[in-house]
Amino acid sequence: MIEQAAEVLGYTFRNRSLLDEALTHASSAGSRLESNERMEFLGDAILGSVVCEYLYHEFPDLLEGDLTKIKSAVVSRRVCAKISKAIDLAGMLNLGKGMAGRPGLPSSVAAAVLESIIAAIYLDGGLEPTRDFILRQLKPYIHEAAASAHQQNFKSVLQQIAQKLLPSNPVYKLLDAKGPDHAKAFEVCVELGGRRFGSAWANSKKEAEQLAALKALLELKLATREGEGGVVLLADAVDAEALAELIAQPTETEA
C-alpha cells in the first residue's frame, strides 16, 4: 500500500497508520472516530488555506471578490472528486460491503478521501509536501477558473489596458435610470481617451458598467464574440500606439 500510494500521490509516507486512517471510510470502520472523517475536516481547511495563499500571490491584480469566485470554483466537491477519481484514490479506499458493491463511487466520498489524504500528508510530512501535492493537482483548475473569472470582469480588463497604455482611466457615466425602486434599470456608458462608447442597460449599476466595458472592448476590437456568445479577449498584444489609433477611429456609435 505504501508503494502504491507513493506512486499515485508522489509522496512516501513514513507513518503507515496515517495513510491507513485516511483511506478508511466510515462504512468499513469500527466507529466513525476510526474513519477518515476527522482527517477530512482537517484536510478541507488545509486545502482552502493553500489555495487562498497561492491565489493571493499568483494574482496580485485581482480583487477579493474575484479571488473568492476562483477559490469557490476550485475548492469544490466537483473538482476534488474529479482529482480523486483521476489519480484513483477510490481504488485504495477501504469501503464496507454496502459501499463496495456500488457501480461508482459517489462524488461526496471521492472528494472526502482527497481531503483526508491531504490531512495525512500534512500530519506525516508537514506543510511543504502538502502544498506541493495540492498545487500539483489543482494548478490547472485554478488557472482555468482564473481565466474564466478574468474574462467576465470586463471592467478590470479595460482598466488594466488603460493603466498600462493610456494617460487616463475609463470613466463610467450613468445616463439614465428607469422603473420602480425595486426593479430599476440603469443605462451606463464608458468614456476612454476622450471618446464615449456605446451604452448598456442592466438591473444594477455594476452590471451595466461591466456591459459598457465589454461594449468598449468590442468596439475597439480588443475582444470578439464566439459562436455561442462567449467572449474572447484580444488585448494581450496591443501596444500604446495601436490603442491610440483604435481610439481615434470612429466607434460604432459614431459611425
Backbone torsions as a table, in degrees:
resi	resn	phi	psi	omega
1	MET	NA	-41.5	179.8
2	ILE	-59.8	-44.0	-179.2
3	GLU	-66.3	-42.6	179.5
4	GLN	-63.6	-43.3	179.3
5	ALA	-64.3	-40.8	179.8
6	ALA	-60.6	-40.4	-180.0
7	GLU	-68.5	-41.5	-177.6
8	VAL	-73.8	-40.8	-171.9
9	LEU	-96.1	-17.7	-173.9
10	GLY	70.8	26.9	-179.5
11	TYR	-148.2	135.3	179.7
12	THR	-104.8	119.8	179.8
13	PHE	-74.7	138.9	172.7
14	ARG	-90.3	-32.9	-179.5
15	ASN	-106.5	102.8	-176.4
16	ARG	-61.7	-32.3	-176.1
17	SER	-66.0	-31.0	177.0
18	LEU	-66.3	-41.2	177.4
19	LEU	-65.3	-42.5	-180.0
20	ASP	-61.7	-42.6	-180.0
21	GLU	-65.1	-40.6	-179.3
22	ALA	-63.7	-26.9	-176.7
23	LEU	-102.2	15.2	-179.5
24	THR	-106.3	106.1	177.5
25	HIS	-75.3	152.6	-177.7
26	ALA	-57.5	-28.9	-178.7
27	SER	-68.0	-18.1	-179.0
28	SER	-112.9	2.0	-177.3
29	ALA	-94.5	153.9	176.8
30	GLY	-65.9	-33.4	175.2
31	SER	-149.8	164.2	-177.9
32	ARG	-65.8	-26.4	176.9
33	LEU	-68.2	-19.7	178.8
34	GLU	-93.7	-0.2	-178.9
35	SER	-92.2	-173.6	-178.5
36	ASN	-89.4	11.4	-173.8
37	GLU	-66.6	-38.8	177.9
38	ARG	-67.1	-37.6	176.9
39	MET	-66.4	-35.8	177.2
40	GLU	-59.3	-42.6	178.4
41	PHE	-60.0	-47.8	-179.2
42	LEU	-68.0	-43.2	-178.4
43	GLY	-62.7	-36.1	178.0
44	ASP	-61.4	-43.0	179.6
45	ALA	-67.1	-41.7	-179.8
46	ILE	-65.9	-43.3	178.9
47	LEU	-57.8	-48.7	179.9
48	GLY	-61.9	-40.9	-179.3
49	SER	-64.7	-46.0	-178.8
50	VAL	-63.9	-43.7	-179.9
51	VAL	-65.2	-42.4	179.3
52	CYS	-62.6	-42.5	179.1
53	GLU	-63.5	-41.9	179.8
54	TYR	-64.1	-44.8	179.4
55	LEU	-61.7	-41.1	-178.2
56	TYR	-59.9	-44.0	-177.6
57	HIS	-82.9	-32.5	-174.1
58	GLU	-78.9	-29.6	-175.1
59	PHE	-126.5	71.8	-175.7
60	PRO	-67.1	-16.1	-177.8
61	ASP	-93.2	-6.4	-178.0
62	LEU	-88.0	141.5	177.9
63	LEU	-79.9	168.9	-176.6
64	GLU	-56.3	-41.2	-179.1
65	GLY	-62.4	-40.5	178.8
66	ASP	-68.1	-40.9	178.3
67	LEU	-62.7	-39.6	179.4
68	THR	-64.5	-40.5	179.0
69	LYS	-62.7	-42.7	179.9
70	ILE	-65.2	-46.0	-179.5
71	LYS	-59.9	-43.3	-179.5
72	SER	-63.5	-36.5	-179.8
73	ALA	-70.4	-32.8	-173.8
74	VAL	-89.3	-47.6	179.9
75	VAL	-85.2	70.6	-175.8
76	SER	-132.8	160.1	178.7
77	ARG	-60.5	-38.3	-177.7
78	ARG	-61.3	-49.3	-177.6
79	VAL	-69.2	-43.9	-179.9
80	CYS	-61.5	-40.7	178.8
81	ALA	-66.4	-39.4	179.6
82	LYS	-62.2	-44.3	178.6
83	ILE	-65.5	-44.9	-179.3
84	SER	-57.3	-42.9	-179.9
85	LYS	-73.2	-33.6	-178.7
86	ALA	-66.0	-37.1	-180.0
87	ILE	-97.9	8.8	173.1
88	ASP	60.0	43.5	171.7
89	LEU	-64.8	-29.4	179.4
90	ALA	-59.2	-34.1	-179.7
91	GLY	-67.9	-19.1	179.8
92	MET	-103.0	-9.5	-174.6
93	LEU	-73.3	133.7	177.4
94	ASN	-85.6	113.5	-176.4
95	LEU	-116.9	149.3	172.7
96	GLY	-71.1	170.1	-175.3
97	LYS	-58.9	-41.6	-178.5
98	GLY	-63.5	-40.6	179.9
99	MET	-75.6	-39.7	-175.7
100	ALA	-64.8	-26.4	-177.8
101	GLY	-80.4	-5.4	-179.2
102	ARG	-73.5	148.7	-179.3
103	PRO	-68.2	-29.2	-180.0
104	GLY	-144.7	149.3	-178.9
105	LEU	-76.5	127.7	177.9
106	PRO	-57.5	146.6	-178.6
107	SER	-58.9	-36.5	-179.8
108	SER	-62.7	-38.4	179.7
109	VAL	-72.4	-41.7	179.2
110	ALA	-63.1	-41.6	178.8
111	ALA	-66.3	-40.8	-177.2
112	ALA	-63.6	-38.0	-178.0
113	VAL	-70.6	-31.4	174.4
114	LEU	-63.1	-44.1	179.6
115	GLU	-64.9	-37.7	179.2
116	SER	-69.6	-34.4	175.9
117	ILE	-65.4	-39.8	177.1
118	ILE	-59.1	-44.7	178.5
119	ALA	-63.5	-40.3	-178.8
120	ALA	-64.1	-42.6	177.9
121	ILE	-62.9	-41.7	180.0
122	TYR	-62.5	-46.2	-178.7
123	LEU	-68.3	-30.1	-178.0
124	ASP	-84.4	-40.2	-171.5
125	GLY	-126.8	-5.5	179.5
126	GLY	94.6	-171.8	-171.0
127	LEU	-73.9	-39.1	-173.3
128	GLU	-60.6	-52.9	177.6
129	PRO	-64.0	-29.5	177.8
130	THR	-66.9	-45.8	177.8
131	ARG	-61.1	-43.4	179.6
132	ASP	-58.9	-44.9	-179.5
133	PHE	-64.1	-48.1	-177.5
134	ILE	-60.2	-49.9	-175.4
135	LEU	-70.6	-32.1	176.4
136	ARG	-61.3	-36.5	-179.4
137	GLN	-83.4	-36.0	-168.2
138	LEU	-100.1	-15.3	-175.8
139	LYS	-53.5	-45.5	179.3
140	PRO	-59.1	-39.1	179.7
141	TYR	-70.5	-36.9	179.0
142	ILE	-62.1	-48.1	-176.3
143	HIS	-73.0	-29.2	174.4
144	GLU	-66.7	-44.0	178.8
145	ALA	-67.2	-37.4	179.7
146	ALA	-65.4	-40.9	178.9
147	ALA	-63.1	-40.4	179.4
148	SER	-65.9	-44.2	179.6
149	ALA	-64.8	-40.9	-179.1
150	HIS	-65.4	-39.5	-179.3
151	GLN	-62.9	-32.4	-177.0
152	GLN	-86.7	-14.5	179.6
153	ASN	-94.0	76.3	-173.4
154	PHE	-68.7	-30.6	176.1
155	LYS	-61.9	-43.0	179.8
156	SER	-64.3	-41.3	178.9
157	VAL	-61.7	-48.4	-178.8
158	LEU	-64.7	-38.7	179.2
159	GLN	-62.8	-45.0	-178.7
160	GLN	-64.4	-40.0	178.3
161	ILE	-63.2	-45.5	-178.3
162	ALA	-64.7	-43.9	-179.5
163	GLN	-63.6	-33.0	-177.5
164	LYS	-81.4	-34.7	-167.8
165	LEU	-122.1	-11.0	-174.6
166	LEU	-125.7	156.8	179.3
167	PRO	-78.2	-11.2	-178.7
168	SER	-133.7	157.8	179.9
169	ASN	-93.6	160.9	175.3
170	PRO	-61.8	143.0	176.8
171	VAL	-121.1	127.0	-177.9
172	TYR	-99.9	129.1	-176.0
173	LYS	-114.3	127.4	173.3
174	LEU	-82.7	114.4	-175.3
175	LEU	-94.1	-32.7	-174.8
176	ASP	-162.4	159.1	174.8
177	ALA	-147.3	131.5	-176.8
178	LYS	-134.9	154.9	174.6
179	GLY	99.3	167.8	179.2
180	PRO	-68.1	163.1	-175.5
181	ASP	-58.1	-35.2	-176.8
182	HIS	-80.9	-8.6	-179.9
183	ALA	-146.8	47.7	-176.2
184	LYS	-79.3	146.1	174.8
185	ALA	-116.7	146.4	-174.5
186	PHE	-124.7	140.2	175.4
187	GLU	-109.4	124.9	-176.5
188	VAL	-132.5	144.1	171.4
189	CYS	-128.3	167.2	178.4
190	VAL	-120.1	140.2	173.6
191	GLU	-112.3	134.1	-176.7
192	LEU	-144.5	125.3	179.2
193	GLY	60.2	31.5	179.5
194	GLY	84.4	2.4	-179.9
195	ARG	-114.0	142.6	176.7
196	ARG	-102.0	134.4	-178.4
197	PHE	-108.6	173.4	-174.2
198	GLY	-57.0	144.2	-178.1
199	SER	-86.8	164.2	179.4
200	ALA	-139.6	144.7	176.9
201	TRP	-104.2	144.0	174.1
202	ALA	-160.1	169.8	-177.0
203	ASN	-84.9	2.0	171.9
204	SER	-145.1	154.3	179.7
205	LYS	-63.0	-40.2	-178.1
206	LYS	-62.1	-44.4	179.8
207	GLU	-66.5	-39.3	178.3
208	ALA	-63.7	-37.8	177.4
209	GLU	-65.5	-40.6	177.0
210	GLN	-61.2	-44.3	-179.3
211	LEU	-68.8	-34.5	176.9
212	ALA	-67.3	-39.8	177.2
213	ALA	-63.1	-40.6	177.5
214	LEU	-62.5	-42.2	178.7
215	LYS	-60.2	-40.8	178.4
216	ALA	-63.9	-43.7	179.0
217	LEU	-61.8	-41.9	179.8
218	LEU	-67.7	-43.1	-178.2
219	GLU	-67.3	-32.3	177.8
220	LEU	-85.2	2.5	-178.8
221	LYS	58.8	33.8	172.8
222	LEU	-95.8	0.0	175.6
223	ALA	-154.0	158.6	177.0
224	THR	-143.1	157.5	179.0
225	ARG	-94.4	140.4	174.6
226	GLU	-83.3	174.7	-177.2
227	GLY	-60.1	-34.7	-177.1
228	GLU	-96.1	15.3	176.1
229	GLY	94.7	-4.9	176.8
230	GLY	-69.6	164.7	-177.8
231	VAL	-116.2	133.6	176.2
232	VAL	-115.4	125.0	179.2
233	LEU	-81.3	139.1	-178.2
234	LEU	-121.9	22.5	-168.1
235	ALA	-89.8	-10.7	-170.5
236	ASP	-59.5	-38.7	-173.2
237	ALA	-96.0	3.8	-177.4
238	VAL	-76.0	133.8	175.6
239	ASP	-107.3	176.1	-174.9
240	ALA	-60.9	-42.4	-178.2
241	GLU	-65.2	-44.0	-179.7
242	ALA	-64.7	-39.3	-179.9
243	LEU	-67.1	-39.3	177.7
244	ALA	-60.5	-40.1	177.8
245	GLU	-65.6	-39.4	178.8
246	LEU	-64.0	-42.8	179.8
247	ILE	-66.7	-33.2	-179.8
248	ALA	-70.2	-22.1	179.1
249	GLN	-74.2	149.8	176.7
250	PRO	-60.7	135.6	174.9
251	THR	-83.9	173.9	-178.2
252	GLU	-61.5	-30.8	-178.3
253	THR	-75.7	-18.6	-178.8
254	GLU	-101.5	-18.7	-175.0
255	ALA	-70.1	NA	NA
